[in-house]
Amino acid sequence: MPVAPPALAELTLIAIPPRYTGLSSEALPPGQSPYQILRGSCLHLTAVANKPLQMAELTRGETRWPLLASGSP
């Protein structure tokens, strides 16, 4: 019997601009990409899946970044 893959139940994106700009962090509304943030900014991503995960990764094209999967269902 097929099992449905996990999906995002919640997603929070925070753009943290470079310190030299003096700008504050900015919450980016989910589902309204593409986003424009300053070069050198950090992106803080917090997500909740609809089922427990053993691992997670962020992908862009062929590039993959491992993410920390933590918490409890």
PyMOL commands that place a pseudoatom at each C-alpha (Angstrom):
pseudoatom trace, name=CA, resn=MET, resi=1, chain=A, elem=C, hetatm=0, pos=[0.000, 0.000, 0.000]
pseudoatom trace, name=CA, resn=PRO, resi=2, chain=A, elem=C, hetatm=0, pos=[1.515, 3.392, -0.996]
pseudoatom trace, name=CA, resn=VAL, resi=3, chain=A, elem=C, hetatm=0, pos=[2.326, 5.877, 1.753]
pseudoatom trace, name=CA, resn=ALA, resi=4, chain=A, elem=C, hetatm=0, pos=[1.879, 9.602, 1.189]
pseudoatom trace, name=CA, resn=PRO, resi=5, chain=A, elem=C, hetatm=0, pos=[5.169, 11.534, 1.371]
pseudoatom trace, name=CA, resn=PRO, resi=6, chain=A, elem=C, hetatm=0, pos=[5.646, 14.082, 4.154]
pseudoatom trace, name=CA, resn=ALA, resi=7, chain=A, elem=C, hetatm=0, pos=[4.563, 17.655, 3.491]
pseudoatom trace, name=CA, resn=LEU, resi=8, chain=A, elem=C, hetatm=0, pos=[5.108, 21.029, 5.127]
pseudoatom trace, name=CA, resn=ALA, resi=9, chain=A, elem=C, hetatm=0, pos=[2.503, 21.856, 7.753]
pseudoatom trace, name=CA, resn=GLU, resi=10, chain=A, elem=C, hetatm=0, pos=[4.186, 25.166, 8.741]
pseudoatom trace, name=CA, resn=LEU, resi=11, chain=A, elem=C, hetatm=0, pos=[6.985, 27.268, 7.261]
pseudoatom trace, name=CA, resn=THR, resi=12, chain=A, elem=C, hetatm=0, pos=[8.688, 30.373, 8.636]
pseudoatom trace, name=CA, resn=LEU, resi=13, chain=A, elem=C, hetatm=0, pos=[11.331, 32.277, 6.670]
pseudoatom trace, name=CA, resn=ILE, resi=14, chain=A, elem=C, hetatm=0, pos=[13.332, 35.100, 8.252]
pseudoatom trace, name=CA, resn=ALA, resi=15, chain=A, elem=C, hetatm=0, pos=[15.773, 37.173, 6.172]
pseudoatom trace, name=CA, resn=ILE, resi=16, chain=A, elem=C, hetatm=0, pos=[18.636, 38.505, 8.295]
pseudoatom trace, name=CA, resn=PRO, resi=17, chain=A, elem=C, hetatm=0, pos=[20.440, 41.297, 6.434]
pseudoatom trace, name=CA, resn=PRO, resi=18, chain=A, elem=C, hetatm=0, pos=[24.181, 41.904, 6.806]
pseudoatom trace, name=CA, resn=ARG, resi=19, chain=A, elem=C, hetatm=0, pos=[25.049, 43.719, 10.033]
pseudoatom trace, name=CA, resn=TYR, resi=20, chain=A, elem=C, hetatm=0, pos=[26.621, 46.701, 8.223]
pseudoatom trace, name=CA, resn=THR, resi=21, chain=A, elem=C, hetatm=0, pos=[23.204, 47.677, 6.797]
pseudoatom trace, name=CA, resn=GLY, resi=22, chain=A, elem=C, hetatm=0, pos=[21.663, 48.388, 10.197]
pseudoatom trace, name=CA, resn=LEU, resi=23, chain=A, elem=C, hetatm=0, pos=[18.440, 46.820, 8.899]
pseudoatom trace, name=CA, resn=SER, resi=24, chain=A, elem=C, hetatm=0, pos=[16.223, 44.574, 11.015]
pseudoatom trace, name=CA, resn=SER, resi=25, chain=A, elem=C, hetatm=0, pos=[15.364, 40.975, 10.268]
pseudoatom trace, name=CA, resn=GLU, resi=26, chain=A, elem=C, hetatm=0, pos=[12.326, 40.549, 8.057]
pseudoatom trace, name=CA, resn=ALA, resi=27, chain=A, elem=C, hetatm=0, pos=[9.721, 37.775, 8.025]
pseudoatom trace, name=CA, resn=LEU, resi=28, chain=A, elem=C, hetatm=0, pos=[9.046, 36.592, 4.475]
pseudoatom trace, name=CA, resn=PRO, resi=29, chain=A, elem=C, hetatm=0, pos=[5.462, 35.492, 3.850]
pseudoatom trace, name=CA, resn=PRO, resi=30, chain=A, elem=C, hetatm=0, pos=[5.326, 31.808, 2.798]
pseudoatom trace, name=CA, resn=GLY, resi=31, chain=A, elem=C, hetatm=0, pos=[4.077, 31.109, -0.697]
pseudoatom trace, name=CA, resn=GLN, resi=32, chain=A, elem=C, hetatm=0, pos=[4.850, 34.585, -2.014]
pseudoatom trace, name=CA, resn=SER, resi=33, chain=A, elem=C, hetatm=0, pos=[8.213, 33.944, -3.666]
pseudoatom trace, name=CA, resn=PRO, resi=34, chain=A, elem=C, hetatm=0, pos=[10.380, 34.955, -5.366]
pseudoatom trace, name=CA, resn=TYR, resi=35, chain=A, elem=C, hetatm=0, pos=[11.853, 36.963, -2.503]
pseudoatom trace, name=CA, resn=GLN, resi=36, chain=A, elem=C, hetatm=0, pos=[14.398, 39.723, -2.915]
pseudoatom trace, name=CA, resn=ILE, resi=37, chain=A, elem=C, hetatm=0, pos=[16.902, 39.971, -0.090]
pseudoatom trace, name=CA, resn=LEU, resi=38, chain=A, elem=C, hetatm=0, pos=[20.270, 41.686, 0.093]
pseudoatom trace, name=CA, resn=ARG, resi=39, chain=A, elem=C, hetatm=0, pos=[23.343, 39.763, -1.019]
pseudoatom trace, name=CA, resn=GLY, resi=40, chain=A, elem=C, hetatm=0, pos=[25.124, 38.515, 2.096]
pseudoatom trace, name=CA, resn=SER, resi=41, chain=A, elem=C, hetatm=0, pos=[21.886, 38.057, 4.049]
pseudoatom trace, name=CA, resn=CYS, resi=42, chain=A, elem=C, hetatm=0, pos=[21.234, 34.874, 6.017]
pseudoatom trace, name=CA, resn=LEU, resi=43, chain=A, elem=C, hetatm=0, pos=[17.982, 32.985, 5.689]
pseudoatom trace, name=CA, resn=HIS, resi=44, chain=A, elem=C, hetatm=0, pos=[16.604, 31.362, 8.840]
pseudoatom trace, name=CA, resn=LEU, resi=45, chain=A, elem=C, hetatm=0, pos=[14.161, 28.622, 7.926]
pseudoatom trace, name=CA, resn=THR, resi=46, chain=A, elem=C, hetatm=0, pos=[11.901, 26.838, 10.393]
pseudoatom trace, name=CA, resn=ALA, resi=47, chain=A, elem=C, hetatm=0, pos=[9.511, 24.186, 9.153]
pseudoatom trace, name=CA, resn=VAL, resi=48, chain=A, elem=C, hetatm=0, pos=[7.139, 21.632, 10.617]
pseudoatom trace, name=CA, resn=ALA, resi=49, chain=A, elem=C, hetatm=0, pos=[6.296, 18.483, 8.691]
pseudoatom trace, name=CA, resn=ASN, resi=50, chain=A, elem=C, hetatm=0, pos=[2.970, 16.699, 8.877]
pseudoatom trace, name=CA, resn=LYS, resi=51, chain=A, elem=C, hetatm=0, pos=[4.742, 13.496, 10.008]
pseudoatom trace, name=CA, resn=PRO, resi=52, chain=A, elem=C, hetatm=0, pos=[7.995, 12.610, 11.816]
pseudoatom trace, name=CA, resn=LEU, resi=53, chain=A, elem=C, hetatm=0, pos=[11.192, 12.894, 9.747]
pseudoatom trace, name=CA, resn=GLN, resi=54, chain=A, elem=C, hetatm=0, pos=[14.554, 11.177, 10.092]
pseudoatom trace, name=CA, resn=MET, resi=55, chain=A, elem=C, hetatm=0, pos=[16.276, 13.667, 7.791]
pseudoatom trace, name=CA, resn=ALA, resi=56, chain=A, elem=C, hetatm=0, pos=[15.545, 16.749, 5.720]
pseudoatom trace, name=CA, resn=GLU, resi=57, chain=A, elem=C, hetatm=0, pos=[17.320, 18.740, 3.044]
pseudoatom trace, name=CA, resn=LEU, resi=58, chain=A, elem=C, hetatm=0, pos=[16.899, 21.941, 1.089]
pseudoatom trace, name=CA, resn=THR, resi=59, chain=A, elem=C, hetatm=0, pos=[17.527, 21.688, -2.640]
pseudoatom trace, name=CA, resn=ARG, resi=60, chain=A, elem=C, hetatm=0, pos=[18.057, 24.227, -5.401]
pseudoatom trace, name=CA, resn=GLY, resi=61, chain=A, elem=C, hetatm=0, pos=[18.782, 22.703, -8.761]
pseudoatom trace, name=CA, resn=GLU, resi=62, chain=A, elem=C, hetatm=0, pos=[21.522, 20.135, -8.195]
pseudoatom trace, name=CA, resn=THR, resi=63, chain=A, elem=C, hetatm=0, pos=[22.679, 21.736, -4.909]
pseudoatom trace, name=CA, resn=ARG, resi=64, chain=A, elem=C, hetatm=0, pos=[21.555, 20.144, -1.639]
pseudoatom trace, name=CA, resn=TRP, resi=65, chain=A, elem=C, hetatm=0, pos=[21.924, 21.445, 1.900]
pseudoatom trace, name=CA, resn=PRO, resi=66, chain=A, elem=C, hetatm=0, pos=[21.267, 19.080, 4.832]
pseudoatom trace, name=CA, resn=LEU, resi=67, chain=A, elem=C, hetatm=0, pos=[18.882, 20.434, 7.450]
pseudoatom trace, name=CA, resn=LEU, resi=68, chain=A, elem=C, hetatm=0, pos=[18.561, 19.568, 11.110]
pseudoatom trace, name=CA, resn=ALA, resi=69, chain=A, elem=C, hetatm=0, pos=[15.464, 17.424, 11.708]
pseudoatom trace, name=CA, resn=SER, resi=70, chain=A, elem=C, hetatm=0, pos=[14.514, 17.742, 15.372]
pseudoatom trace, name=CA, resn=GLY, resi=71, chain=A, elem=C, hetatm=0, pos=[11.567, 17.814, 17.699]
pseudoatom trace, name=CA, resn=SER, resi=72, chain=A, elem=C, hetatm=0, pos=[8.804, 15.358, 18.268]
pseudoatom trace, name=CA, resn=PRO, resi=73, chain=A, elem=C, hetatm=0, pos=[5.589, 14.633, 16.397]
for i in range(1, 73): cmd.bond("trace and resi %d" % i, "trace and resi %d" % (i + 1))
show_as sticks, trace
zoom trace
